């Protein structure tokens, strides 16, 4: 996914839209900035497919050698796919956070929630402060 076309939580999760089998899904991941701050990842917990996520609410966590950080959903909806490969290969997320490093694919409950998130320029400003 192109980082300039994504939307961002202030807590460093990104979301982009993807067409999969004729259905528009929200793809969620963690930004490269967050991964640089966390450094070496050692563990990740993600929800199961079929569960629900709510905008602004915790859906999982990532643990690094520095700290355990909660993951907050940028949108609400039903989880339709989880990238379980990441749990056993956290290096993949660090190597390609906007591609193979995606975490969840979600069927959106309310597409208008995307308008409440930061665009790329606003997220970059936040990170530089």
C-alpha positions, 0 to 999 in steps of 0.5 A: 500500500502507498503510505501517502494514500493511507489514513492514520491513528495518532497511535501509529496504526494505518488503514487503507482500502483494498478490493478483495473478491469484489468487496472493499475491505479496510487493511490495518497495519503499524507504521514504520515510525512506530516499528522504529520506536519499538525496535526489536519485536518479540511477540504479537497478539491479534484477534481472530477472524470473525471478531469485531473491532471498534474505532479507537479501541484496543484489538491486540498488542505488540511486545518489543524488547523495550515495552508492550504496546497496545494496538488500537483500531482505526476503524470499526467492523468485523475482522475477515482476515488476520495475517497470522504469518506475522506472529511467527515472523515479526521480521516480515512486518519490520521489513515491509510494514505497508505491504506484507506487514499488514495485520488485519483485514476488516469489513467496515461498519461505517466508512465515514470513520475514515474521515476522522483519521489523519492523512499522510501529511498530518501524520508526518507532522505528528511524528516530527514533533 
